[in-house]
Amino acid sequence: MTIRDTLIKLRLCSEITYIGENKIFDWLQQNPSCTDLTLDVIKSILNLNSKKIASFSKAYTSISLENEVITNKLHSTIVTIIDEDYPYRLKECYRPPIVLFMRGNTQLLNRQSLAVVGARQRTNYSIEVIQLLLPNSIQNDKVILSGLAAGVDTLAHQFTIANGADTIAVIGTGLNIYYPKINEELQIEISKKGLLLSEYGLNTGPQRNHFPERNRIIAGLCECLLVTEAKHHSGSLITANLALQENRTVLAVPGSIISPLSLGCNELIIAGAMPIINGEQILAEFYEN
């Protein structure tokens, strides 16, 4: 089995986290002459206890890589971190995804992107903000990137598609799972007109830990990240902090000091994020980076 196939198989193994995968990738970088990553070598790198070794070995050996890869290749693209076409912006990130499953136009990954995130329980303020701020970016060939969640994510994807522009959705499930269910049609449309991206194998449903993991990919892929509305301690703020850690530009829309959904944005601005009141400001940030 090639190193590439082994990395895919590891990604499909539920007994190993992306942190464990990165340990293995780090080991590979230190041992470039390795051409066959055996199960014994993997277990040694992971340094598992006897109980975890047994469960990992059972799960790993039970995976039918051929079926997964064939099924995916019928409808999507599989890219590993050792492939030449792996997104360069992600490769430079801390603990990048080792394998990506993608459906749609993978060339969008080579373009500059603006990530748009915000509250799931968004208000009409986010609608007005997106209508005001995004046209400049999409008219200047920027890809709009988001997480296909309810609320602001959905608005950003829908607005971009409605204006004939390109969008990338990073999801926390397998490519054939629709979450939230209400976004099924939108997810299918993005896979045809834009790009759908996940680090999870087919039939993988939503899990609590998947969404912060997804957020690190959004933060890593973009040049700039815009937060429209966010509560204190929200998922959007987690994504913004991840973007800051990756030296991405974080932009925040100021809002009413009495609005709970503007508290997070206002806090970001106090912490040093760029306050955004028009689309020209966003473009200026791209040109300064």
C-alpha positions as CSV (number, residue, x, y, z in Angstrom):
1,M,0.0,0.0,0.0
2,T,1.3,3.4,-0.9
3,I,1.9,6.2,1.7
4,R,-0.9,8.1,0.0
5,D,-3.4,5.2,0.4
6,T,-2.4,4.7,4.0
7,L,-3.1,8.4,4.8
8,I,-6.6,8.0,3.2
9,K,-7.2,4.9,5.2
10,L,-6.1,6.5,8.4
11,R,-8.5,9.4,7.8
12,L,-11.3,6.9,7.4
13,C,-10.4,5.2,10.7
14,S,-12.7,6.4,13.5
15,E,-10.2,5.4,16.1
16,I,-7.7,8.1,15.2
17,T,-8.1,11.9,15.4
18,Y,-6.6,14.5,13.2
19,I,-4.0,15.1,15.9
20,G,-2.9,11.5,15.6
21,E,-2.8,11.9,11.8
22,N,-0.6,14.9,12.1
23,K,1.8,12.9,14.4
24,I,2.1,10.4,11.6
25,F,2.6,13.1,9.0
26,D,5.3,14.7,11.1
27,W,7.1,11.3,11.4
28,L,6.9,10.9,7.6
29,Q,8.6,14.3,7.1
30,Q,11.4,13.2,9.4
31,N,11.7,9.8,7.6
32,P,11.3,10.7,3.9
33,S,12.8,7.4,2.8
34,C,9.8,5.5,4.2
35,T,7.8,3.9,1.4
36,D,5.5,1.5,3.3
37,L,3.8,2.7,6.5
38,T,3.0,-0.6,8.2
39,L,0.4,-1.0,10.9
40,D,3.2,-1.7,13.5
41,V,5.0,1.5,12.6
42,I,1.7,3.4,12.9
43,K,1.0,2.0,16.3
44,S,4.5,2.9,17.4
45,I,4.2,6.5,16.2
46,L,0.8,6.9,18.0
47,N,2.1,5.4,21.2
48,L,-1.2,3.9,22.1
49,N,-2.0,1.9,25.3
50,S,-2.8,-1.8,24.9
51,K,-6.6,-1.2,24.9
52,K,-6.5,1.5,22.3
53,I,-4.1,-0.5,20.2
54,A,-6.6,-3.3,20.0
55,S,-9.5,-1.1,19.0
56,F,-7.4,0.9,16.6
57,S,-6.0,-2.2,14.9
58,K,-9.5,-3.7,14.5
59,A,-11.0,-0.5,13.1
60,Y,-8.0,0.1,10.7
61,T,-7.9,-3.4,9.3
62,S,-11.7,-3.5,8.7
63,I,-11.6,-0.5,6.4
64,S,-12.1,-1.3,2.7
65,L,-10.1,1.5,1.1
66,E,-10.9,0.3,-2.4
67,N,-14.7,0.7,-1.9
68,E,-14.4,4.1,-0.4
69,V,-12.0,5.5,-3.0
70,I,-13.9,4.0,-5.9
71,T,-17.2,5.4,-4.6
72,N,-15.6,8.8,-4.0
73,K,-13.9,9.0,-7.4
74,L,-17.2,8.5,-9.1
75,H,-18.4,11.9,-7.8
76,S,-15.5,13.7,-6.1
77,T,-11.8,14.3,-5.7
78,I,-9.6,13.0,-2.9
79,V,-6.5,15.0,-2.2
80,T,-3.9,14.2,0.5
81,I,-1.3,16.5,2.0
82,I,1.5,14.8,0.0
83,D,-0.2,15.6,-3.3
84,E,1.0,18.5,-5.4
85,D,-2.5,19.9,-5.7
86,Y,-3.1,20.1,-2.0
87,P,-4.1,23.7,-1.1
88,Y,-0.9,25.5,-0.2
89,R,-2.6,27.8,2.3
90,L,-3.7,24.9,4.3
91,K,-0.3,23.1,4.2
92,E,1.3,26.0,6.1
93,C,-1.3,25.8,8.9
94,Y,-1.0,24.2,12.3
95,R,-2.3,20.7,12.2
96,P,-3.7,20.8,8.7
97,P,-6.2,18.2,7.4
98,I,-4.3,15.2,6.0
99,V,-7.0,14.3,3.5
100,L,-9.6,16.3,1.8
101,F,-12.7,15.0,0.0
102,M,-14.0,17.5,-2.5
103,R,-16.8,17.7,-5.0
104,G,-17.0,20.5,-7.6
105,N,-14.5,23.0,-9.0
106,T,-11.2,22.4,-7.2
107,Q,-9.6,25.3,-9.1
108,L,-11.4,27.6,-6.7
109,L,-8.8,26.7,-4.1
110,N,-6.2,28.6,-6.1
111,R,-8.1,31.9,-5.9
112,Q,-8.2,34.4,-3.1
113,S,-11.1,33.9,-0.8
114,L,-13.1,35.8,1.8
115,A,-14.5,33.7,4.6
116,V,-17.9,34.9,5.9
117,V,-19.1,33.6,9.2
118,G,-21.6,34.6,11.8
119,A,-24.5,33.6,14.0
120,R,-26.9,30.7,13.2
121,Q,-29.7,32.8,14.7
122,R,-28.9,35.7,12.6
123,T,-31.0,38.9,12.3
124,N,-32.0,40.9,9.3
125,Y,-28.8,43.0,10.0
126,S,-26.7,40.2,8.5
127,I,-28.8,40.2,5.4
128,E,-28.3,43.9,5.0
129,V,-24.6,43.6,5.8
130,I,-24.0,40.8,3.2
131,Q,-25.9,42.7,0.5
132,L,-23.8,45.8,1.3
133,L,-20.3,44.3,1.7
134,L,-20.0,41.3,-0.6
135,P,-20.6,42.7,-4.1
136,N,-17.2,44.4,-4.2
137,S,-15.5,41.2,-3.4
138,I,-17.4,38.9,-5.8
139,Q,-17.1,41.5,-8.6
140,N,-13.3,41.4,-8.0
141,D,-13.1,37.6,-8.4
142,K,-12.9,36.7,-4.7
143,V,-14.3,33.3,-3.7
144,I,-16.8,33.5,-0.8
145,L,-16.0,30.7,1.7
146,S,-18.2,29.5,4.5
147,G,-19.4,26.5,6.5
148,L,-22.9,25.8,5.1
149,A,-24.4,26.2,8.6
150,A,-27.8,27.7,9.2
151,G,-27.9,31.5,9.5
152,V,-25.0,33.7,8.1
153,D,-23.2,30.8,6.4
154,T,-26.3,30.0,4.4
155,L,-26.9,33.7,3.5
156,A,-23.3,34.1,2.3
157,H,-23.5,31.0,0.0
158,Q,-26.9,31.9,-1.3
159,F,-26.0,35.5,-2.1
160,T,-22.9,34.5,-3.9
161,I,-24.6,31.9,-6.1
162,A,-27.5,34.3,-6.8
163,N,-25.0,36.8,-8.1
164,G,-23.2,34.3,-10.4
165,A,-20.1,34.2,-8.3
166,D,-18.0,31.3,-6.8
167,T,-18.4,29.8,-3.3
168,I,-16.7,27.1,-1.3
169,A,-18.5,25.3,1.5
170,V,-16.5,23.4,4.1
171,I,-18.8,20.9,5.9
172,G,-18.5,18.9,9.0
173,T,-20.0,15.7,7.5
174,G,-19.4,13.3,4.7
175,L,-20.1,14.8,1.2
176,N,-23.2,12.7,0.9
177,I,-24.7,13.8,4.2
178,Y,-26.9,17.0,4.4
179,Y,-26.6,19.0,7.6
180,P,-28.6,20.9,8.4
181,K,-31.2,19.0,6.3
182,I,-32.8,22.2,5.2
183,N,-29.7,23.0,3.2
184,E,-29.8,19.8,1.1
185,E,-30.6,21.7,-2.1
186,L,-28.1,24.4,-1.4
187,Q,-25.3,21.8,-0.8
188,I,-26.1,20.0,-4.0
189,E,-26.1,23.3,-5.9
190,I,-22.7,24.3,-4.4
191,S,-21.2,20.9,-5.4
192,K,-22.2,21.7,-9.0
193,K,-21.5,25.4,-9.2
194,G,-18.8,25.9,-6.6
195,L,-16.9,23.5,-4.4
196,L,-17.9,21.3,-1.5
197,L,-15.1,20.3,0.8
198,S,-14.8,17.9,3.8
199,E,-12.2,16.0,5.7
200,Y,-14.7,13.2,6.5
201,G,-15.4,10.1,4.6
202,L,-18.8,9.2,3.0
203,N,-21.7,8.5,5.3
204,T,-20.1,10.4,8.2
205,G,-22.8,12.2,10.2
206,P,-22.5,15.4,12.2
207,Q,-20.6,15.2,15.5
208,R,-19.9,17.9,18.1
209,N,-16.1,17.9,17.5
210,H,-16.5,18.1,13.7
211,F,-17.5,21.7,13.7
212,P,-14.5,23.3,15.4
213,E,-12.3,21.0,13.2
214,R,-14.2,22.3,10.2
215,N,-13.6,25.9,11.4
216,R,-9.8,25.5,11.4
217,I,-10.1,24.6,7.7
218,I,-12.2,27.7,7.0
219,A,-9.6,29.8,8.9
220,G,-6.7,28.2,7.1
221,L,-8.1,28.5,3.5
222,C,-9.0,32.2,3.5
223,E,-6.9,35.3,3.2
224,C,-9.5,37.4,5.1
225,L,-12.3,36.4,7.4
226,L,-15.4,38.5,7.9
227,V,-17.7,38.2,11.0
228,T,-21.1,39.7,10.5
229,E,-22.9,38.9,13.8
230,A,-21.7,36.8,16.7
231,K,-22.6,36.1,20.3
232,H,-20.0,36.2,23.1
233,H,-18.1,32.9,23.1
234,S,-19.7,31.8,19.8
235,G,-18.4,29.4,17.2
236,S,-17.7,32.3,14.9
237,L,-15.4,33.8,17.4
238,I,-13.5,30.5,17.6
239,T,-13.1,30.6,13.8
240,A,-11.9,34.2,14.0
241,N,-9.3,33.3,16.7
242,L,-8.1,30.4,14.6
243,A,-7.7,32.8,11.7
244,L,-5.7,35.2,13.8
245,Q,-3.4,32.3,14.8
246,E,-2.8,31.6,11.2
247,N,-2.0,35.2,10.5
248,R,-5.2,35.8,8.5
249,T,-6.8,39.2,8.4
250,V,-9.9,39.3,10.6
251,L,-12.7,41.8,9.8
252,A,-15.7,42.5,12.0
253,V,-18.9,44.4,11.4
254,P,-19.7,46.7,14.3
255,G,-23.2,46.6,15.7
256,S,-25.4,47.9,18.4
257,I,-23.9,47.7,21.9
258,I,-27.2,46.4,23.2
259,S,-27.5,43.6,20.6
260,P,-26.3,40.2,21.9
261,L,-25.5,39.2,18.3
262,S,-23.2,42.2,17.9
263,L,-21.4,41.6,21.2
264,G,-18.9,39.2,19.7
265,C,-18.1,41.5,16.7
266,N,-17.6,44.5,18.9
267,E,-15.3,42.4,21.2
268,L,-13.3,41.4,18.2
269,I,-12.9,45.0,17.2
270,I,-11.7,45.9,20.7
271,A,-9.2,43.1,20.5
272,G,-7.8,44.5,17.2
273,A,-10.0,43.2,14.4
274,M,-10.6,45.6,11.5
275,P,-14.0,47.3,11.8
276,I,-15.7,47.1,8.4
277,I,-18.4,49.4,7.1
278,N,-18.1,49.1,3.3
279,G,-16.9,46.7,0.7
280,E,-14.0,48.8,-0.4
281,Q,-12.4,48.3,2.9
282,I,-12.4,44.5,2.4
283,L,-10.8,44.8,-1.0
284,A,-8.1,47.1,0.5
285,E,-7.2,44.4,3.0
286,F,-6.7,41.8,0.2
287,Y,-4.3,44.2,-1.6
288,E,-2.4,44.9,1.5
289,N,-1.8,41.2,2.3
